[in-house]
């Protein structure tokens, strides 16, 4: 009986996520999303020193460029990579998203370069 329950739950989740996607695309979100109606663990993954460094190296960025993309100081990136501090909250969310989709960071750099070119 368990496989049927999983399949039904999976079908429900896919349908609800598809509906949400369609409403977001159309700009007609009618439902209020709460922790009761969205049964997911939405906490970002934690990042230790090695994980932060792996993301930066994956992007091929210096600490300075990586810090600029993240909107933090070079000292902050250094302290994360040395294990003195750990990124929290929104920083972890952003690192997680960049790790999953490196194009996010590349697009930030591209837009910055385009803006710099427009200034000259």
TAMOTA-V695660 format. One record per backbone hydrogen bond with DSSP energy under -0.5 kcal/mol. NH is the residue of the N-H (numbers start at 1). CO is the residue of the C=O. Records with the same first field share a line. If there is no record, write none. Layout:
NH = CO ; CO
This chain:
5 = 1
6 = 2
7 = 3
8 = 4
9 = 5
10 = 6
11 = 7
12 = 8
13 = 9
14 = 10
15 = 11
16 = 12
17 = 13
18 = 14
19 = 15
20 = 16
21 = 17
22 = 18
23 = 19
24 = 20
25 = 21
26 = 22
27 = 23
28 = 23
33 = 31
34 = 32
38 = 34
39 = 37
40 = 38
42 = 40
52 = 48
53 = 49
54 = 50
55 = 51
56 = 52
57 = 53
58 = 54
59 = 55
60 = 56 ; 57
61 = 56
66 = 62
67 = 63
68 = 64
69 = 65
70 = 66
71 = 67
72 = 67
77 = 73
78 = 74
79 = 75
80 = 76
81 = 77
82 = 78
83 = 80
84 = 79
85 = 79
91 = 88
92 = 88
93 = 89
94 = 90
95 = 91
96 = 92
97 = 93
98 = 94
99 = 95
100 = 96
101 = 97
104 = 101
105 = 102
106 = 102
107 = 103
108 = 104
109 = 105
110 = 106
111 = 107
112 = 108
113 = 109
114 = 110
115 = 111
116 = 112
117 = 113
118 = 114
119 = 115
120 = 116 ; 117
